[in-house]
């Protein structure tokens, strides 16, 4: 794969080299715009993590490894269409693979954008943020447990300066042949303040998923089920502190979310509440819920980015980059009736150094407290990450 990446960059390099004021720090040769406006480019994201665990009763082993090795291509024409294909060579899974058409290009009026393919589902503000632009190394525990991630389907989105509407229908699980089922989902957000460094975002989302059963090669049928679980906000952790096990037979699962983001110059606050209700056949329904909130301060004065209803990275304005400090609290309750999935709450202190718009260094310290079936586990985790992304 290394040879492939080097070759792709070499093919793109001559286009950027034609620019007299080209800077390797500020502009990498990752795409080329043709005369008709078609933009063809390469996407890459490498993340290397180091995790150190303590106070865990030997539950975890210290680890260091690549967290993600993503490579893909995109093609787009502004105001007309865009398409992309992205694969993670570390997890060996497909990520976003889609084609999106702007209705204005065919209808004359801007009625939103229609997208077909394998994409993220709407319930989960933090989950819909690019994994290279997240404020912390890992998603919060309620997001891990309740967010449905990606599905195959079609969605429509209407994005305006003061609001966002999104509707989707998904049928077919994911590109790895798992999570088969159908889902309808929607999201709405109001942004009464939406300018660089001055954002107020208030949103709601909901979905209903009907999972399908599966049959293996020997003809054995497994009925549809839902499983909610989370690791203690460390990507290299191998043991989950809270886990419902498989809830079967599942008729459907309803997910709901409310979201808030405020950005005021270098300060920002973000929070989200999520819950899931699993309707079981011949059993009482099961309900899980959780929330998180965090605050951020960019010491160097820049503001967090925001575009199209999602977060974006801080773009440094100084030659030596931008520095951000953060504090997050998250909580998740998977205990309901006879299902003892456990409870957990985590405190995370974070620091980010945006060296350039392509390079980022991150550090988190996580203090987790969990209780499942009267067994407590309270690990502490120091984790650092080096990331290159374009």
Order of alpha helices (4+ residues) and beta strands (2+ residues): alpha-beta-beta-beta-beta-beta-alpha-beta-alpha-beta-beta-beta-beta-beta-beta-beta-beta-beta-beta-beta-beta-beta-beta-beta-beta-beta-beta-beta-beta
